[in-house]
Amino acid sequence: MRKFLLSILCSFPLLCQAQSLEQVIQLAQDSTIAAFQSRYEYEYHAQQFARFEALRKPQLELRLTPNYLKMVTDPARDYVYIRNFNRFSTSAQLMLTQKVLGLGGDAYVGSQALWSEYFRNDQRDMPREFVTTPLVMGYQQSLLGYNPYRWERIIEDQKLETARKQLNYQLRLIAEEATRRFFRLACAQGMLDMCERNQQTADTLYAIAKEKASIAMVSLAELRSLELQRLNAANALHSARNEEQLARESLASYLRTEDLPEGSRLTVPTLTRQLALTDEDFLDLARTNSPAIQQQQTALSEARQQQDKARRERGAKLGVDLNIGMQQLNSNFFGTFKDPQLYMIGAVTLSVPIMDHGAARKGHAAASAWTDREAQALREAERALEEDVRTTLDNLRSHQQLLVSTGEAVALADDVFELTAENYANGLCDINTYSLAQSRRDNAYNQHLSALAGYWTTYYHLLTLTQYE
């Protein structure tokens, strides 16, 4: 009887169908809604960057423009300077364009043709017309000195890098959430184990006490105390089962899986991981890999682009459009290629603000103020990140020390409980001493589970901030 009682009091249920923390995190990063959304978002930005790269290469385009014009005056009169006619024309343009990345303008070379057909009773003064330009070359730039393509390269590179870092960050956040739900279930399972042990113990003690009471070896007060303990254990077991079921459903819902049937158990990691880097190394990793910092740097670059553009538009604005080509007009299409004439066109646009009530100057001041705002926001984001990293490192070390002390408390509480259980079975202590030892063991076990949960959630939060492996 004594050995049976000790085995009941000190036994722990065996874990079955165990799933580790790493398996749960991997499943979460492969199957959660947030993971799919993050990958789709990164794919969007990757395709946008590919489109940006494609637009910087030579572009060949064919444009066809049909046009219909109907001129109607007084049908009874037909002046020389106003004719009643219907005109249908079609232009075709084949153009190869290339962004001149070093200057900020566009160069082009191509060919174009125009066909005009007039419809009226007397077409002697309005014949069919063909205009062809076999070759045209040119360059245009709306604002000299301002190069939007250089800014586009900087900003688009930063946007793609932000998307990449954001994807990694989201996957780390998923690992954090999976860790929290994992340990919620692990703690619920641990609590359920304790409640089941306490229920078995209370039933066994009450059955033994009833036998002793029949021969007057146990007082009525002690028997009623054991009966109350048995009832409390049953109520606690019911609550623990409900909490374990809720925690299981929460984790399964997040993982979008049914691989957590009732009775499956989690393998709780017990060994901590040593950090091989210094605090400054972690801070450098956090600054380098933070999507918030990268996004703020992108916003600062966009603000500086607008500031540069506003600065150059503040004074006189100069633009150019130069082209050279060969052109001819004829009533026969092939006749336009017999004697093409060389032409050169140069257009220079100079815009000088004489009275704009300070609009250009105030626009530059507004762009400068916004640039200062984004620079301050970047410094604030860096400060907040540094504070978060340092706090996380301090918490991680604190949880690591707490794990050591709670582990020692669990081992000591187990030894004390086993000795107390043996003494109670031998009649060397009363029920209150035994209940106190049991409560201390359960409390030590709970504190150790909480320390484990705190350590691993803090550890994965550090990985989220720094992308440390």
QUIBELKA-V406379 format. One line per field, one symbol per residue. ss: DSSP state (H for helix, E for strand, L for the rest). psi: psi as a letter, one per 40 degrees, with the letter a starting at -180 (. if undefined). burial: 1 if it has 9 or more other C-alpha atoms within 8 Angstrom, else 0. A space follows every 50 residues. Layout:
ss->???
psi->???
burial->???
This chain:
ss->LHHHHHHHHHLLLLLLLLEEHHHHHHHHHHHLHHHHHHHHHHHHHHHHHH HHHHHLLLEEEEEEEEEEEEELLLLLLLLLLLLLEEEEEEEEEEEEEEEE LLLLEEEEEEEEEEEEEEELLLLLLLLLEEEEEEEEEEEEELLLLLLHHH HHHHHHHHHHHHHHHHHHHHHHHHHHHHHHHHHHHHHHHHHHHHHHHHHH HHHHHHHHHHHHHHLLLLLHHHHHHHHHHHHHHHHHHHHHHHHHHHHHHH HHHHHLLLLLLLLLLEELLLLLLLLLLLHHHHHHHHHHHLHHHHHHHHHH HHHHHHHHHHHHHLLLEEEEEEEEEEEEEELLLHHHHLLLEEEEEEEEEE ELLLLLLLHHHHHHHHHHHHHHHHHHHHHHHHHHHHHHHHHHHHHHHHHH HHHHHHHHHHHHHHHHHHHHHHHHHLLLLLHHHHHHHHHHHHHHHHHHHH HHHHHHHHHHHHHHHHLLL
psi->dddddddddeihiihifihiddddddddedeidddddddddddddddddd ddddeeihhhhhhhgihhhhhhahdeigidehihihhhihihhhhhihhg dddeahiiiaiiihhhhihidhedegiiihhigdhhiihihdhiehgddd dddddddddddddddddddddddddddddddddddddddddddddddddd ddddddddddddddefehiddddddddddddddddddddddddddddddd ddddefifegiheiiihhhdhihhheiiddddddddddehdddddddddd ddddddddddddedahhhiihhiiahiihiehdedeedgihhihhhhhhh hhhdgefedddddddddddddddddddddddddddddddddddddddddd dddddddddddddddddddddddddefeiidddddddddddddddddddd dddddddddddddddefh.
burial->00001101100000100111100110111011001101101100110010 01000001000000000000000000010000111111111111111111 10011111111111111100001000111111111111111011011011 10011111111111111111111111011111111111111111111111 11111100110110000100011001101100110110011011101101 11011000000001111000000000000001101110111011111111 11111111111111111111111111111111101110010000000000 00000000010011001101100110110011001100110110110011 01100110110011011101111110001000110011011101111111 1111111111111111100
